[in-house]
Amino acid sequence: MKSAGFRFEHDLLGTRNVPCEVYYGVHTLRAKENFQISGVTVSAFPELIVALASVKQAAAEANAELGLLQPALRNAIVSACVEVREGRLHEHFVVDVVQGGAGTSTNMNANEVICNRALELMGFAKGDYEHLHPNEHVNMAQSTNDVYPTALRIATYFAIEHLVEAMTSLRTAFARKAVEFSGFLKVGRTQLQDAVPMTLGQEFSTYAVMVDEDIARLREASSLITEINLGATAIGTGITAHPCYAAKAVQALARITGVPLVAAPNLVEATQDCGAFVQISGILKRIAVKLSKTCNDLRLLSSGPRAGLNEINLPAMQAGSSIMPGKVNPVIPEVVNQVAFEVFGNDMTVTFAAEAGQLQLNAFEPIIASALFRSFKHLTAACTTLANKCINGITANADHLRETMDRSLALATALNPYIGYKNATSVAAEAHAKNLSIRDVVVQRRLMSEAELSQALRPEALIQPSAHGWPIASTEPAQSEQPDGPNY
């Protein structure tokens, strides 16, 4: 029935007026009213909507193949699902991503949108459920408890792919800078104190390697979420589903999504276990920790420009102060730091939600979804922003690096093999006390000749293992099997 721009829909609790123009129905309407929590709706996570539509399409195909769903209904449902997978009707996924009910509202939102669009394709009005029903047909042989976790895994798989793509661009940016900066000698630091020489290229190569390691961890994690519980229905027993449904639905879903999905060997276990999400969230935290550490380094290395390290220049993106003229802040590393802090909190949320499951179901997967997808979305954007708006435009302060290297006490370590640790310590102390260079003190004390000093302090000798200065180990066999005694 319709009246003044509304259609009447009925559910367990009674009848409600649903606006005629919307594709969702009464269950979604109630959820929209009940869960005004985060202000972020499911439509903010298109990967999840696409995954839900993929599950509904696979279910319709499997049920039709088993003779349980009429071809006309199957075709209409599949056509509607294809439209949703292509990006249409996403604005009608209006329930808050944070919701009670273990994701039932999200599942019903998908059922109702797909059903009403399918009704239109069949020539009927939205809400004419006697021809095609959200529960009877779109949700046939399904429960929220297998649909939602399955869709969450597929969406996570896609989110991993997007994050890997962004991280690959970031790794490439760091690797290019490592090559570009390979000729710039600088002081390495431990505990913020001068340590030993290295090149700026070596410093940036470590960032590329760190990102690359985490890309590998993400790819490994993809295999954790290809095991799904579709066909489990309510608790894993498969009640209301045809005995052959699960295998056919999983096969169809793998084909539709292009994801190498497999059925979990124990559907009761798979319906309640959120361990894969905990591990993936931990990997996201690992990525965030290392990205934040890298951004801390970038802020330190670019600090100044006249009273800091000032070894590199970050691209100037915007004026840095409303009161201090000429100030430019490292705003891109700072925003990545803040994304990392958010990811740390999201990981804790996932941990608590996964632990809070009881018996045959975890009712808290909606908050797991919210936390995970916010981490994925923001990390992906952070990596892209860091690469494009910061790393690609970094330049080296060559003159300052050279001057700092010449004055550094770090060169004393390179002389250990030539003059010994004791002499090197004395040289460093004198150079620091008298504001001299290491080279000046060594020459003044005549500890090494100019030629020996030049050989010892060659750039290539300072940044890698070198045999110069060390006694050559004998290749002759030992005279006795038993040593004379300890040689300290």
C-alpha positions as CSV (number, residue, x, y, z in Angstrom):
1,M,0.0,0.0,0.0
2,K,1.1,3.6,-0.7
3,S,0.1,7.0,0.7
4,A,1.4,10.5,0.1
5,G,4.9,9.6,-1.0
6,F,5.2,6.6,1.4
7,R,4.8,2.9,1.1
8,F,3.7,0.7,4.0
9,E,6.0,-2.1,5.1
10,H,5.4,-4.6,7.8
11,D,7.8,-6.4,10.1
12,L,7.8,-8.2,13.5
13,L,7.2,-5.0,15.4
14,G,4.4,-3.6,13.2
15,T,3.9,-1.4,10.1
16,R,6.0,1.7,9.2
17,N,5.9,4.3,6.5
18,V,8.9,4.0,4.2
19,P,9.6,6.8,1.7
20,C,8.7,5.6,-1.8
21,E,11.9,6.8,-3.4
22,V,14.3,4.8,-1.2
23,Y,15.5,1.3,-2.0
24,Y,15.8,0.2,1.6
25,G,12.9,-1.1,3.7
26,V,11.4,-1.3,7.1
27,H,14.3,-3.2,8.8
28,T,16.8,-0.6,7.5
29,L,14.5,2.2,8.5
30,R,14.4,1.0,12.1
31,A,18.2,0.4,12.2
32,K,18.7,3.9,10.8
33,E,16.7,5.3,13.7
34,N,18.2,3.1,16.3
35,F,21.9,3.3,15.6
36,Q,22.7,7.0,15.4
37,I,26.2,6.4,16.8
38,S,29.2,7.2,14.7
39,G,27.5,9.2,11.9
40,V,29.4,6.9,9.4
41,T,27.2,4.7,7.4
42,V,28.1,1.5,5.6
43,S,28.2,3.5,2.4
44,A,31.5,4.9,3.6
45,F,33.1,1.5,3.0
46,P,32.3,0.5,-0.7
47,E,34.4,-2.6,-0.5
48,L,32.0,-4.0,2.1
49,I,28.9,-3.2,0.0
50,V,30.5,-4.8,-3.1
51,A,31.3,-7.8,-1.0
52,L,27.7,-8.1,0.3
53,A,26.3,-7.9,-3.2
54,S,28.8,-10.5,-4.3
55,V,27.6,-12.9,-1.5
56,K,23.9,-12.3,-2.5
57,Q,24.7,-12.9,-6.1
58,A,26.5,-16.2,-5.3
59,A,23.7,-17.3,-3.1
60,A,21.1,-16.7,-5.8
61,E,23.1,-18.6,-8.4
62,A,23.6,-21.5,-6.1
63,N,20.0,-21.7,-5.0
64,A,18.8,-21.5,-8.6
65,E,21.2,-24.2,-9.7
66,L,19.7,-26.4,-7.0
67,G,16.2,-25.7,-8.2
68,L,15.2,-23.7,-5.2
69,L,15.0,-20.3,-6.8
70,Q,13.0,-19.6,-9.9
71,P,15.0,-18.5,-12.9
72,A,13.2,-15.2,-13.2
73,L,13.8,-14.3,-9.6
74,R,17.5,-15.5,-9.9
75,N,18.0,-13.3,-12.9
76,A,16.5,-10.2,-11.3
77,I,18.5,-10.7,-8.1
78,V,21.8,-11.2,-10.0
79,S,21.1,-8.1,-12.2
80,A,20.5,-6.0,-9.1
81,C,23.7,-7.4,-7.4
82,V,25.8,-6.6,-10.5
83,E,24.6,-3.0,-10.4
84,V,25.5,-2.7,-6.7
85,R,28.9,-4.3,-7.4
86,E,29.4,-1.7,-10.1
87,G,28.8,1.2,-7.6
88,R,25.1,1.9,-8.0
89,L,22.7,2.4,-5.1
90,H,25.5,2.7,-2.5
91,E,23.8,5.8,-1.1
92,H,20.9,3.6,0.0
93,F,23.2,1.7,2.5
94,V,22.3,4.0,5.3
95,V,22.7,2.1,8.5
96,D,25.5,3.2,10.9
97,V,28.5,0.9,10.6
98,V,28.5,0.7,14.4
99,Q,25.4,-1.3,15.3
100,G,24.0,-3.9,17.6
101,G,22.7,-7.2,16.3
102,A,25.9,-8.8,14.9
103,G,25.5,-7.1,11.6
104,T,21.9,-8.1,10.9
105,S,21.0,-4.5,10.0
106,T,23.7,-4.3,7.4
107,N,22.7,-7.7,6.0
108,M,19.0,-6.6,5.8
109,N,20.0,-3.3,4.3
110,A,21.6,-5.3,1.5
111,N,18.7,-7.6,1.2
112,E,16.2,-4.8,0.9
113,V,18.1,-2.6,-1.5
114,I,18.8,-5.6,-3.8
115,C,15.3,-6.9,-3.5
116,N,13.7,-3.5,-4.3
117,R,16.0,-2.9,-7.3
118,A,15.2,-6.4,-8.5
119,L,11.5,-5.8,-8.2
120,E,11.9,-2.7,-10.4
121,L,13.8,-4.7,-13.0
122,M,10.9,-7.2,-13.0
123,G,8.4,-4.4,-13.6
124,F,7.1,-4.1,-10.1
125,A,7.1,-1.3,-7.5
126,K,9.5,-1.1,-4.6
127,G,7.9,-2.9,-1.6
128,D,5.8,-5.4,-3.7
129,Y,7.4,-8.2,-1.7
130,E,4.7,-10.8,-2.7
131,H,6.7,-11.1,-6.0
132,L,10.2,-11.1,-4.5
133,H,11.0,-11.0,-0.8
134,P,14.2,-9.7,1.0
135,N,14.2,-12.6,3.4
136,E,12.5,-15.4,1.4
137,H,14.5,-15.0,-1.8
138,V,17.5,-12.6,-1.5
139,N,18.5,-14.1,1.9
140,M,17.6,-17.7,0.9
141,A,19.8,-20.3,2.7
142,Q,21.7,-17.5,4.5
143,S,22.0,-15.9,7.9
144,T,23.7,-12.7,8.9
145,N,26.1,-14.9,10.8
146,D,27.6,-16.3,7.6
147,V,26.9,-13.5,5.2
148,Y,28.4,-10.7,7.3
149,P,31.7,-12.5,8.2
150,T,32.1,-13.7,4.6
151,A,31.6,-10.2,3.2
152,L,33.9,-8.7,5.8
153,R,36.7,-11.1,4.8
154,I,36.2,-10.3,1.1
155,A,36.2,-6.6,1.8
156,T,39.3,-7.0,3.8
157,Y,41.0,-8.9,1.0
158,F,40.3,-5.9,-1.4
159,A,41.4,-3.4,1.3
160,I,44.7,-5.2,1.6
161,E,45.2,-4.9,-2.2
162,H,44.6,-1.2,-2.1
163,L,46.9,-0.7,0.8
164,V,49.6,-2.8,-0.9
165,E,49.3,-0.6,-4.0
166,A,49.8,2.6,-1.9
167,M,52.7,1.1,0.1
168,T,54.4,0.0,-3.1
169,S,54.3,3.6,-4.4
170,L,55.8,4.7,-1.1
171,R,58.5,2.1,-1.2
172,T,59.4,3.2,-4.7
173,A,59.6,6.8,-3.6
174,F,62.0,5.9,-0.8
175,A,64.1,3.7,-3.1
176,R,64.5,6.5,-5.6
177,K,65.7,8.8,-2.9
178,A,68.1,6.2,-1.7
179,V,69.7,6.2,-5.1
180,E,69.6,9.9,-5.4
181,F,71.2,10.5,-2.0
182,S,73.8,7.7,-2.3
183,G,76.7,10.1,-2.7
184,F,75.9,12.3,0.4
185,L,78.1,11.3,3.4
186,K,76.6,12.1,6.8
187,V,76.7,11.3,10.5
188,G,74.7,8.4,11.6
189,R,73.2,8.7,15.1
190,T,72.2,6.4,17.9
191,Q,70.3,7.7,20.9
192,L,70.4,11.1,19.2
193,Q,74.1,11.2,19.6
194,D,76.8,11.2,16.9
195,A,77.6,7.6,16.0
196,V,79.5,6.6,12.8
197,P,79.4,7.8,9.2
198,M,76.8,6.6,6.7
199,T,75.3,8.0,3.5
200,L,71.9,9.7,3.3
201,G,71.1,7.1,0.7
202,Q,71.7,4.3,3.2
203,E,69.4,6.0,5.6
204,F,66.6,6.3,3.0
205,S,67.1,2.7,1.8
206,T,66.2,1.5,5.3
207,Y,62.8,3.1,4.9
208,A,62.2,1.4,1.6
209,V,63.2,-2.0,3.1
210,M,60.8,-1.5,6.1
211,V,57.9,-0.7,3.8
212,D,58.8,-3.7,1.7
213,E,58.8,-6.0,4.7
214,D,55.3,-5.0,5.7
215,I,54.0,-5.4,2.1
216,A,55.2,-9.0,2.4
217,R,53.4,-9.4,5.8
218,L,50.2,-8.0,4.2
219,R,50.4,-10.5,1.3
220,E,50.8,-13.3,3.8
221,A,47.7,-12.1,5.7
222,S,45.6,-12.3,2.5
223,S,45.6,-16.1,2.8
224,L,44.2,-15.9,6.3
225,I,40.9,-14.4,5.1
226,T,40.2,-16.6,2.1
227,E,38.7,-19.2,4.3
228,I,35.0,-18.4,4.7
229,N,31.9,-19.7,6.5
230,L,29.3,-19.2,3.8
231,G,26.7,-21.9,4.2
232,A,27.1,-22.0,7.9
233,T,23.8,-20.1,8.3
234,A,23.0,-19.4,12.0
235,I,25.7,-21.1,14.0
236,G,27.6,-23.4,11.5
237,T,25.2,-26.3,11.3
238,G,23.8,-25.2,7.9
239,I,20.2,-25.3,9.0
240,T,17.7,-24.2,6.2
241,A,20.4,-24.6,3.5
242,H,20.5,-27.4,0.9
243,P,23.2,-30.0,1.6
244,C,25.0,-29.0,-1.6
245,Y,24.4,-25.2,-1.2
246,A,27.6,-24.3,0.7
247,A,30.0,-25.8,-1.9
248,K,28.2,-24.3,-4.8
249,A,27.8,-20.9,-3.2
250,V,31.5,-20.7,-2.3
251,Q,32.5,-21.7,-5.8
252,A,30.3,-19.1,-7.3
253,L,31.5,-16.4,-4.9
254,A,35.1,-17.2,-5.7
255,R,34.3,-16.8,-9.4
256,I,32.4,-13.5,-8.9
257,T,35.0,-11.9,-6.7
258,G,38.2,-13.3,-8.2
259,V,39.3,-14.1,-4.7
260,P,40.6,-17.7,-4.0
261,L,38.0,-18.5,-1.5
262,V,37.6,-21.8,0.3
263,A,35.1,-23.2,2.7
264,A,36.2,-23.5,6.3
265,P,36.6,-27.1,7.3
266,N,34.6,-26.5,10.5
267,L,31.8,-24.1,10.0
268,V,30.8,-23.9,13.7
269,E,34.3,-22.8,14.5
270,A,34.6,-20.4,11.6
271,T,31.3,-18.7,12.6
272,Q,32.6,-17.7,16.0
273,D,36.3,-17.2,15.5
274,C,37.7,-13.7,14.7
275,G,41.4,-14.6,15.1
276,A,42.2,-13.7,11.4
277,F,40.9,-10.1,12.0
278,V,43.1,-9.8,15.2
279,Q,46.2,-10.9,13.2
280,I,45.4,-8.6,10.3
281,S,44.8,-5.7,12.7
282,G,48.2,-6.5,14.3
283,I,49.9,-6.2,10.9
284,L,48.2,-2.8,10.4
285,K,49.5,-1.7,13.8
286,R,53.0,-2.9,12.8
287,I,52.8,-0.8,9.6
288,A,51.6,2.2,11.5
289,V,54.4,1.9,14.1
290,K,57.1,1.8,11.4
291,L,55.5,4.6,9.3
292,S,55.3,6.8,12.4
293,K,58.9,6.1,13.3
294,T,59.9,7.0,9.8
295,C,58.0,10.2,10.0
296,N,59.6,11.0,13.3
297,D,63.0,10.7,11.5
298,L,61.9,12.9,8.7
299,R,60.9,15.6,11.1
300,L,64.2,15.4,12.9
301,L,66.3,15.3,9.8
302,S,64.5,18.4,8.4
303,S,64.4,20.3,11.7
304,G,65.5,23.8,11.7
305,P,66.2,25.3,9.2
306,R,68.9,27.1,11.2
307,A,68.7,25.6,14.7
308,G,68.1,22.0,14.0
309,L,69.7,19.1,12.1
310,N,68.7,20.6,8.7
311,E,70.1,17.7,6.7
312,I,67.2,17.4,4.3
313,N,64.5,19.8,3.1
314,L,60.9,18.6,3.1
315,P,58.6,20.2,0.4
316,A,57.0,23.3,1.8
317,M,53.3,22.6,1.6
318,Q,51.7,25.5,3.5
319,A,52.5,28.4,5.9
320,G,53.2,27.0,9.3
321,S,52.1,29.6,11.8
322,S,49.5,32.3,12.3
323,I,52.0,34.3,14.3
324,M,55.5,33.3,13.3
325,P,56.4,34.7,9.9
326,G,58.3,32.4,7.6
327,K,57.7,29.2,9.6
328,V,57.0,26.0,7.6
329,N,56.0,22.9,9.5
330,P,56.4,19.2,8.5
331,V,52.6,18.8,8.1
332,I,52.7,15.7,5.9
333,P,54.7,13.6,8.4
334,E,52.6,15.0,11.2
335,V,49.4,13.8,9.6
336,V,50.8,10.3,9.0
337,N,51.9,10.2,12.7
338,Q,48.3,10.9,13.7
339,V,46.9,8.2,11.4
340,A,49.3,5.8,13.1
341,F,48.0,6.8,16.5
342,E,44.4,6.1,15.3
343,V,45.5,2.7,14.0
344,F,46.9,1.8,17.4
345,G,43.5,2.5,19.0
346,N,41.7,0.6,16.3
347,D,43.8,-2.4,17.0
348,M,42.9,-2.3,20.6
349,T,39.2,-2.1,19.6
350,V,39.6,-5.2,17.4
351,T,41.3,-7.0,20.2
352,F,38.5,-6.4,22.7
353,A,35.7,-7.1,20.2
354,A,37.3,-10.4,19.1
355,E,37.7,-11.5,22.8
356,A,34.1,-10.5,23.7
357,G,32.5,-13.2,21.5
358,Q,30.4,-15.7,23.3
359,L,29.7,-19.3,22.5
360,Q,28.7,-19.8,18.8
361,L,28.8,-16.2,17.6
362,N,30.7,-13.0,18.0
363,A,28.1,-10.2,18.0
364,F,30.7,-7.5,17.8
365,E,32.0,-7.8,14.2
366,P,30.4,-4.5,13.3
367,I,32.9,-2.6,15.4
368,I,35.7,-4.9,14.1
369,A,34.6,-3.9,10.6
370,S,34.5,-0.2,11.5
371,A,37.9,-0.2,13.2
372,L,39.6,-2.3,10.5
373,F,38.3,-0.4,7.5
374,R,39.1,3.0,9.1
375,S,42.6,1.7,9.6
376,F,42.9,0.4,6.0
377,K,41.3,3.6,4.5
378,H,43.5,6.0,6.5
379,L,46.7,4.1,6.1
380,T,46.2,3.8,2.4
381,A,45.6,7.6,2.1
382,A,48.5,8.3,4.4
383,C,51.0,6.2,2.3
384,T,49.8,7.9,-0.9
385,T,50.0,11.4,0.7
386,L,53.4,10.7,2.2
387,A,54.8,9.6,-1.1
388,N,53.3,12.2,-3.3
389,K,53.4,15.3,-1.1
390,C,56.6,14.6,0.9
391,I,59.1,11.9,-0.1
392,N,59.1,12.7,-3.9
393,G,60.1,16.3,-3.2
394,I,62.7,15.9,-0.5
395,T,66.1,17.4,-1.2
396,A,69.5,17.1,0.6
397,N,71.4,19.9,2.1
398,A,74.8,18.9,0.7
399,D,76.9,21.7,2.0
400,H,75.6,21.3,5.5
401,L,76.0,17.5,5.4
402,R,79.6,17.9,4.3
403,E,80.4,20.5,7.0
404,T,78.8,18.4,9.7
405,M,80.7,15.3,8.6
406,D,84.0,17.2,8.7
407,R,83.4,18.4,12.2
408,S,82.0,15.2,13.6
409,L,83.6,13.1,16.2
410,A,82.1,10.1,14.5
411,L,85.3,9.8,12.4
412,A,87.2,8.7,15.5
413,T,85.5,5.2,15.3
414,A,86.9,4.7,11.8
415,L,90.4,5.1,13.2
416,N,90.1,2.2,15.8
417,P,91.8,-0.3,13.5
418,Y,94.7,2.1,12.9
419,I,95.4,3.8,16.3
420,G,93.4,1.7,18.7
421,Y,90.4,2.4,20.8
422,K,92.3,4.1,23.6
423,N,94.1,6.6,21.2
424,A,90.9,7.1,19.3
425,T,89.0,8.0,22.5
426,S,91.7,10.5,23.5
427,V,91.6,12.0,20.0
428,A,87.8,12.4,20.2
429,A,88.0,14.0,23.6
430,E,90.6,16.5,22.6
431,A,88.9,17.4,19.4
432,H,85.6,18.0,21.3
433,A,87.3,20.0,24.1
434,K,89.3,22.2,21.7
435,N,86.7,22.4,18.9
436,L,89.0,20.8,16.4
437,S,88.4,18.2,13.8
438,I,89.5,14.6,14.3
439,R,91.8,14.9,11.3
440,D,93.5,18.0,12.9
441,V,94.2,16.2,16.2
442,V,95.5,13.0,14.6
443,V,97.9,15.0,12.4
444,Q,99.1,17.2,15.3
445,R,99.8,14.1,17.4
446,R,101.5,12.4,14.4
447,L,99.5,9.2,15.1
448,M,99.1,8.6,11.4
449,S,100.6,10.1,8.2
450,E,98.5,12.2,5.9
451,A,98.5,9.4,3.4
452,E,97.3,6.9,6.0
453,L,94.7,9.3,7.3
454,S,93.3,10.0,3.8
455,Q,93.2,6.2,3.1
456,A,91.4,5.5,6.4
457,L,88.9,8.3,5.9
458,R,87.9,7.6,2.3
459,P,84.1,7.8,2.0
460,E,83.8,4.2,0.8
461,A,85.9,3.0,3.8
462,L,83.6,4.8,6.2
463,I,80.3,3.2,5.2
464,Q,81.1,-0.5,4.8
465,P,83.5,-3.2,6.2
466,S,87.1,-2.6,5.3
467,A,90.3,-4.6,5.8
468,H,92.5,-1.6,6.0
469,G,94.2,-1.2,9.3
470,W,93.5,-4.8,10.5
471,P,96.2,-7.4,10.7
472,I,95.8,-10.1,8.0
473,A,94.7,-13.4,9.4
474,S,97.1,-16.2,8.8
475,T,96.0,-18.9,6.4
476,E,98.6,-21.4,7.8
477,P,97.3,-24.4,9.7
478,A,97.6,-24.3,13.5
479,Q,100.8,-25.7,14.9
480,S,99.0,-27.5,17.7
481,E,95.5,-28.8,18.3
482,Q,95.7,-27.6,21.9
483,P,96.2,-23.8,22.5
484,D,98.8,-22.8,25.0
485,G,96.3,-20.9,27.0
486,P,93.7,-18.1,26.8
487,N,94.8,-15.1,24.9
488,Y,93.0,-12.0,26.1
